[in-house]
Amino acid sequence: MRQPKTVQKHFSKLTVGVPQGGVISPLMGNIYLDAMDKAVNAFNPRHVKMVRFADDFVIIVTAGWEAYLLKRTNEWLTKVGLTLNLEKTKCTDTRNGGKVEFLGFELSDRISPKSGKHYVYVQPSKKSEGKYRDKIRDIVNHSTT
């Protein structure tokens, strides 16, 4: 049995990849990026740390390692048939007050008052905090009327 022509127009066949946001997309991200995740985190733990959720990731490096890690990441992704989205890729110096937003959190550099060593400080982003405040405000306003 054939589909009516009007229905056929709305469907297209995928020839490469998986749909963005599809249920299998996070699984495929984990399969393809797991080895890179392990390699980056084992590379030099004092200077490099990779944080990843499915196919989204941030690589945190100390000054001087950015270009090398960017090149290696691009090479690794190319080797497995993936491409780095250069429009979304950026280098931010968090030691000079820069912050990186990642999946609803802000990553920034802090210095420990006890040891004097730098560490990555993680807190909810302003946008995420605003969403939660709005939800609480809606709940409180509904219960008082």
Secondary structure, 3 states (H helix, E strand, C coil): CCCCHHHHCCCCCCCCCCCCCCCCHHHHHHHHHHHHHHHHHHHCCCCEEEEEECCEEEEEECCCCHHHHHHHHHHHHHHCCCCCCCCCCCCCCHHHCCCEEECCEEEEEEECCCCCCEEEEEEECHHHHHHHHHHHHHHHHHHHC
